[in-house]
């Protein structure tokens, strides 16, 4: 009988061999790909998901293999990120992830560098037009709203793709004092006491929660050291001054500024002395 009809027998045994390998999660992913849900940004999957938006969040986590944190203190906001230069021949000044949108408003971008640069230019354009029209600098919460609106539109049109970047905006607000906002690729934005993004964002958020729960009113120096110490603990390594970037807005100094390597080194020394 096998000689008369070998095809069904071969197919039957082939199916038996393959079936156990196909887990439920594998089937869901494969079904999504075959149905095109992971290719079309404007189509929801049967589970109510937009796969391309989820992939944009993965781009933030995986694109440059780096982690960033920001912490709001009593009189300042501090943003700290790893400093990674992809090419040894590249000028380090061009490898920054900290930008000034206005003289008093800074931002930390985590994710795809080209997307970050494009969004920074959009933010500067929005801020410039706002000042020309109203005569004063754009409030950080309003800029966060405008960038979130842009990001949300990029999740609705088939000819666009979401920005693969997480944006942290921080400034000293005239009414609210130190302010920190985060905008994600889906177009959500919130004000934060502390925020994290990148490869180990969840671990960083857990560490920041412990700091915030202490309900201590940190000074500028303490906020800087808490933020650096948090990132060191999450990454499981002792940083050198050249390994990180630190951006600050504070009551003590006007506008957004970056710490020099000498200043960072001083804070790293203070952290070590506290631990010993």
TORVEXRO-991547 format. One record per atom (N, C-alpha, C): x, y, z; residue in one letter. Coordinates in steps of 0.001 Angstrom, whole numbers, plus 500000, padded with zeros to 6 digits. Example, Ala and Ser with C-alpha at 12.3 -4.5 7.8 and 13.67 -1.06 7.14 Angstrom:
513190494310507800A 512300495500507800A 513200496700507800A 512850497750507080S 513670498940507140S 512900500030507870S 
***
This chain:
500824498784500000X 500000500000500000X 500856501263500000X 501985501177500708X 502878502344500725X 503352502681499332X 503596501599498529X 504071501841497176X 503003502476496315X 501715502161496603X 500650502712495783X 500437504207496047X 500581504602497297X 500282506002497622X 501228506512498717X 502453506797498378X 503435507203499390X 503228508619499914X 502599509494499140X 502506510905499520X 501791511140500843X 500591510572501075X 499910510835502347X 500716510362503542X 501397509193503393X 502189508668504507X 503312509630504869X 503996510138503832X 505085511087504068X 504569512349504733X 503442512854504276X 502861514071504819X 502432513861506266X 501822512662506521X 501313512400507859X 502454512380508876X 503529511681508562X 504655511606509496X 505371512948509611X 505397513730508519X 506021515047508553X 505273515970509503X 503958515916509464X 503147516757510340X 503344516391511802X 503433515108512075X 503616514650513452X 504947515142514004X 505957515173513150X 507289515582513594X 507356517081513868X 506626517885513091X 506748519331513188X 505823519917514250X 504660519340514438X 503627519923515289X 504082520272516697X 504829519438517409X 505205519777518782X 506090521014518899X 506801521377517828X 507706522526517870X 506924523836517831X 505716523813517299X 504937525024517119X 504217525384518423X 504854526178519248X 504247526608520502X 503154527631520222X 502352527919521243X 501250528870521067X 501770530264520731X 502871530679521380X 503436532002521091X 503981532062519671X 504587530941519243X 505112530892517868X 503969531028516874X 502848530329517144X 501702530396516235X 501154531818516140X 501095532528517286X 500564533886517278X 501434534811516449X 502755534706516636X 503686535545515878X 503603535221514397X 503585533914514080X 503536533498512685X 502228533925512034X 501121533803512792X 499824534207512260X 499795535702511979X 500393536480512895X 500436537930512705X 501223538292511454X 502343537583511237X 503177537881510072X 502479537476508779X 501841536287508792X 501157535834507592X 499973536735507258X 499330537284508296X 498167538135508081X 498562539572507762X 499829539918507959X 500297541258507659X 500125542254508780X 499713541799509979X 499499542728511084X 500802543371511547X 501930542680511345X 503202543253511783X 503811544160510722X 503204544206509537X 503732545048508465X 502950546355508328X 501674546331508596X 500824547505508381X 500614548251509690X 501045549488509715X 500962550258510952X 499535550667511268X 498661550712510270X 497303551211510477X 496303550111510800X 496743548862510888X 495821547746511111X 496061547139512485X 494996547056513274X 495081546383514566X 495052544874514363X 495813544161515171X 495751542700515175X 494482542273515910X 494087540995515806X 492898540533516539X 493006540740518047X 494238540827518567X 494427541066520005X 494383542558520350X 494142543422519345X 494078544858519591X 495428545531519664X 496427544967519006X 497786545493519076X 498206546099517740X 499060547106517816X 499717547659516634X 501179547227516696X 501514546225515911X 502832545606516035X 503962546573515696X 503760547433514699X 504830548355514315X 505130549361515421X 504111549748516182X 504335550643517319X 505125549914518401X 504787548652518626X 505532547853519603X 506982547669519159X 507194547513517865X 508561547384517354X 509343548681517574X 508651549834517517X 509319551116517776X 509827551186519217X 509044550637520149X 509500550570521541X 510730549670521662X 510758548600520869X 511928547717520878X 513153548418520301X 512935549308519335X 514051550078518770X 514686550970519836X 513855551520520720X 514376552336521823X 515240551484522747X 514791550262523008X 515496549386523942X 516778548806523355X 516753548487522050X 517819547663521492X 518743548367520506X 518345549538519992X 519084550110518873X 520527550442519205X 520771551037520368X 522142551420520720X 522626550747521995X 521814549848522535X 522207549072523723X 522683549988524853X 521852550976525179X 522195551923526230X 520972552194527100X 521221552706528298X 520156553004529250X 520301554437529741X 519165555100529927X 519152556488530388X 518207556627531572X 518537557540532484X 517655557837533613X 517583559346533806X 516483559794534400X 516330561203534765X 515647561261536121X 516048562217536943X 515532562327538306X 515260563793538631X 514085564026539202X 513699565383539596X 513975565585541081X 514769566594541396X 515069566912542784X 514261568096543272X 514641568638544417X 513920569767544993X 514178571056544230X 515380571204543686X 515736572440542991X 516386572196541637X 516217570984541097X 516891570654539832X 516280569410539194X 516625569206537928X 516344567950537225X 517650567495536591X 517957566218536750X 519214565660536239X 518906564508535294X 519537564501534132X 519409563413533166X 520788562803532931X 520864561486533036X 522144560778532886X 521980559663531867X 522929559543530972X 522893558473529979X 524299557964529702X 524364556754529205X 525659556205528809X 526166556920527562X 527465557085527498X 528084557742526350X 528788556689525517X 528182556359524379X 528751555327523515X 529015555905522133X 530240555811521694X 530629556273520360X 530778555049519466X 529971554934518392X 529988553729517566X 531270553495516781X 532044554562516561X 533271554453515767X 534402555146516519X 535523554459516697X 536656555021517435X 537237556260516764X 537034556389515455X 537560557540514729X 536624558743514780X 535430558560515307X 534434559628515320X 534705560622516448X 534453561888516172X 534572562931517190X 533505562698518256X 533913562639519517X 532984562335520612X 531880563373520758X 532142564595520319X 531136565653520441X 529888565343519628X 530042564502518593X 528904564172517743X 528161562931518236X 528625562357519335X 527981561162519869X 527068561451521041X 526641562704521176X 525836563092522325X 524376562660522176X 523719562474523313X 522278562196523351X 521541563279524124X 522282564292524576X 521704565434525283X 521669566645524361X 520525567319524313X 520355568466523427X 519653569594524182X 519925570823523767X 519140571940524282X 518110572331523225X 516853572426523646X 515785572866522744X 515704574387522771X 515735574948523972X 515877576389524190X 517018576556525196X 517457577777525462X 518530577934526457X 518183577359527828X 516887577269528152X 516469576812529479X 515805575441529476X 515702574816528335X 514983573541528225X 515878572510527542X 516157571423528242X 517004570369527691X 516220569114527397X 516817568228526630X 516170566945526367X 517218565844526254X 516792564658526624X 517622563456526524X 516915562484525603X 517591562089524521X 517015561191523528X 517634559804523658X 516789558784523721X 517256557402523796X 516629556612522656X 517457555972521842X 516946555199520712X 517763555447519462X 517081555552518328X 517750555727517046X 518238557166516882X 519526557340516684X 520112558683516593X 519537559533515461X 519339558988514244X 518748559816513185X 517344560303513532X 516542559440514148X 515203559842514571X 515285560904515661X 516241560733516577X 516428561703517657X 516765563075517092X 517687563102516143X 518102564373515546X 516921565056514850X 516139564280514099X 514992564840513386X 513961565411514358X 513720564699515445X 512725565153516417X 513222566371517193X 514522566441517440X 515098567620518098X 514898568859517228X 515124568726515927X 514922569860515023X 513458570299515009X 512539569311515050X 511111569643515106X 510794570387516400X 511362569913517500X 511117570542518801X 511647571974518824X 512833572190518263X 513407573539518226X 512566574473517356X 512052573941516266X 511200574745515388X 509916575152516110X 509305574199516809X 508080574486517570X 508353575533518644X 509469575359519361X 509819576288520437X 510098577690519900X 510774577763518757X 511101579058518162X 509842579795517713X 508934579091517055X 507685579707516592X 506830580153517776X 506838579355518843X 506055579710520031X 506567581018520630X 507893581161520728X 508461582383521314X 508211583592520423X 508320583417519099X 508056584522518176X 506613585007518296X 505713584073518506X 504285584406518567X 503874584973519920X 504427584416521011X 503946584759522349X 504890585640523162X 506159585716522754X 507088586593523445X 507766585991524653X 507528584717524920X 508212584039526028X 508462582585525630X 509359581929526370X 509754580567526001X 508616579572526209X 508618578552525393X 507583577531525454X 507676576754526773X 506555576559527482X 506574575726528694X 506868574274528337X 507567573586529207X 507993572222528904X 506809571286528717X 505734571487529481X 504579570591529350X 503888570783528004X 503907572016527483X 503269572265526189X 504103571682525051X 505424571778525159X 506286571161524149X 506127569645524162X 506002569058525348X 505781567610525443X 504485567221524741X 503440568026524932X 502160567769524262X 502308567836522748X 503007568846522237X 503171569004520789X 503963567843520187X 505024567406520862X 505808566273520362X 505008564976520440X 504195564833521482X 503343563649521599X 502319563611520471X 501786564767520099X 500830564824518988X 501485564398517676X 502722564833517463X 503456564431516256X 503675562924516246X 504131562383517381X 504386560942517471X 503116560139517245X 501982560646517762X 500717559915517605X 500272559875516149X 500453560970515429X 500090561003514006X 500902559975513221X 502152559759513621X 503015558805512927X 502614557353513184X 501612557123514017X 501092555763514213X 499813555533513424X 499367556519512646X 498062556434511987X 498131556297510477X 499262556657509879X 499335556707508424X 500248555616507875X 499795554985506803X 500533553858506227X 501859554291505615X 501976555545505202X 503205556009504554X 504216556568505561X 503943556399506848X 504856556856507891X 505259555678508767X 506261555877509591X 506588554914510639X 506838555672511926X 506609555062513075X 506829555765514342X 508301556123514536X 508536557166515307X 509901557501515704X 510403556447516688X 511576555903516431X 512149554905517336X 512986555556518413X 512358556441519166X 513102557204520171X 512185557581521331X 512757557579522535X 512063558063523728X 512654559417524098X 511784560391524344X 512219561763524597X 511937562162526039X 512965562598526751X 512798563166528090X 513066564661528006X 512102565461528407X 512210566917528395X 512253567431529828X 513132568391530101X 513238568893531469X 513638570365531469X 513083571104532426X 513395572526532552X 512979573016533937X 513374574247534250X 512909574915535465X 511720575782535073X 510525575310535359X 509311576024534989X 509089577199535942X 508633578332535395X 508423579528536220X 507367579303537296X 506377578462537000X 505289578231537948X 505464576931538733X 505895575874538054X 505952574550538681X 507327574172539211X 508335574982538922X 509679574637539367X 510291573560538490X 511143572688539051X 511765571632538235X 510716570701537646X 510774570496536329X 509757569700535629X 510416568694534707X 509836567491534668X 510358566399533840X 509201565717533129X 509300565589531807X 508273564920531004X 508942563903530085X 508193562846529774X 508687561828528850X 507641561570527777X 508100561506526523X 507236561220525374X 507705559917524748X 506768558975524504X 507164557681523946X 506759557570522475X 507184556518521760X 506893556395520330X 505412556294519982X 504570555907520946X 503136555788520684X 502415557125520768X 503090558153521276X 502458559458521409X 501916559732522796X 502264558912523766X 501885559183525148X 502903560134525785X 502428560997526666X 503368561830527428X 502837562021528840X 503756562022529788X 503401562186531192X 504484562994531900X 504101563642532990X 505068564254533877X 505579563210534856X 506857563277535202X 507476562247536041X 508301562857537169X 508370562116538282X 509348562404539332X 510700561815538949X 510651560709538222X 511857560048537705X 511440559216536505X 512342559041535553X 512013558299534336X 513235557533533850X 512969556492533053X 514052555673532501X 513675555224531099X 514689554941530288X 514475554442528930X 515703553661528499X 515506552772527527X 516634552031526982X 516624550560527318X 517792549946527191X 517929548494527297X 517449547953528636X 517819548596529715X 517440548124531054X 516486549114531722X 515481549546530951X 514561550547531486X 513755550044532676X 513330548778532643X 512533548252533741X 513339548170535034X 514577547685534935X 515448547628536109X 515715549031536656X 515899549984535741X 516144551365536164X 514915551966536835X 513734551668536302X 512504552171536917X 512332551619538329X 512645550344538508X 512551549742539844X 513500550434540826X 514719550723540357X 515698551399541214X 515268552833541526X 514702553521540530X 514246554896540742X 513058554955541697X 512194553945541637X 511054553893542558X 511525553861544009X 512587553123544265X 513131553045545628X 513666554401546085X 514271555137545156X 514788556468545493X 513639557430545784X 512614557409544924X 511483558328545075X 510692558027546345X 510585556739546707X 509823556351547901X 510416556906549189X 511692557262549159X 512329557837550350X 511756559209550691X 511151559869549691X 510530561187549866X 511500562207550462X 512728562136549996X 513758563079550434X 513848564217549415X 513929565445549911X 514092566592549030X 515580566744548698X 515977566205547553X 517388566195547186X 517854567561546698X 519057567946547111X 519696569134546555X 520209568803545153X 520755569810544483X 521279569579543130X 522369568512543132X 523348568640544024X 524452567672544082X 523943566279544425X 523000566202545364X 522449564899545751X 521662564269544608X 520928565090543869X 520159564577542728X 521090564011541667X 522178564729541384X 523164564251540409X 523745562912540848X 524129562828542109X 524759561603542609X 523778560437542693X 522529560718543037X 521515559666543069X 521257559120541661X 521186560009540677X 520931559580539298X 522099558762538746X 523320559246538966X 524501558505538501X 524600557165539220X 524398557179540539X 524468555941541320X 523429554928540889X 522234555411540551X 521171554523540067X 521587553832538774X 522130554610537828X 522541554032536546X 523705553060536730X 524630553391537623X 525743552479537912X 525239551153538462X 524285551218539391X 523750550002540010X 523021549141538987X 522263549786538114X 521503549043537100X 522434548367536102X 523482549079535696X 524408548533534709X 525428547591535345X 525535547606536677X 526461546716537374X 527915547020537095X 528248548319537014X 529624548697536719X 529933550058537324X 531210550317537555X 531663551619538033X 532066552465536829X 531412553601536668X 531672554449535517X 532937555276535687X 533544555580534555X 534534556650534475X 533802557897533977X 534419559044534162X 533761560292533767X 533445560325532274X 534262559644531483X 534062559638530030X 532993558647529577X 532456557854530506X 531474556823530148X 530047557336530104X 529801558508530690X 528432559001530806X 528330560472530424X 527096560880530139X 526752562283529930X 525761562688531009X 525905563888531523X 524999564385532560X 524506565774532161X 523188565900532036X 522570567187531740X 521759567657532933X 521781568964533198X 521149569504534409X 520414570804534098X 519254570977534730X 518634572299534870X 518471572527536365X 518800573747536821X 518857573974538264X 518606575440538600X 518195575670539841X 518026577038540329X 519366577746540498X 520413576967540728X 521721577556541025X 522403578147539799X 522102577596538629X 522706578083537391X 521621578280536349X 521721579350535622X 520693579667534650X 520784578751533439X 519650578232533015X 519568577470531781X 519994576019531910X 519917575333530777X 520327573933530685X 521834573869530469X 522504572960531180X 523951572819531009X 524362571360531182X 525498571035530560X 526089569701530704X 527255569777531687X 527435568728532456X 528583568673533353X 529833568302532568X 530941568924532910X 532223568568532302X 532706567247532896X 533703566649532266X 534244565388532791X 534840565584534179X 535427566746534423X 535992567024535752X 534890567079536807X 533760567707536467X 532633567786537403X 532030566405537648X 531898565615536579X 531372564253536725X 532294563426537607X 533593563577537388X 534569562824538179X 534459563167539666X 534188564428539965X 534007564840541352X 532808564163541999X 531726564040541257X 530532563371541782X 530753561862541913X 531477561273540985X 531793559842541086X 532627559560542337X 533563560454542617X 534382560306543831X 533520560405545084X 532566561347545079X 531670561515546228X 530806560277546443X 530373559646545352X 529567558419545455X 530379557300546090X 531634557164545662X 532511556122546220X 532748556354547707X 532955557610548080X 533211557937549489X 531994557644550365X 530799557843549824X 529579557542550578X 529416556044550796X 529823555272549794X 529660553814549866X 530671553157550799X 531794553829551045X 532839553228551886X 532667553605553351X 
***
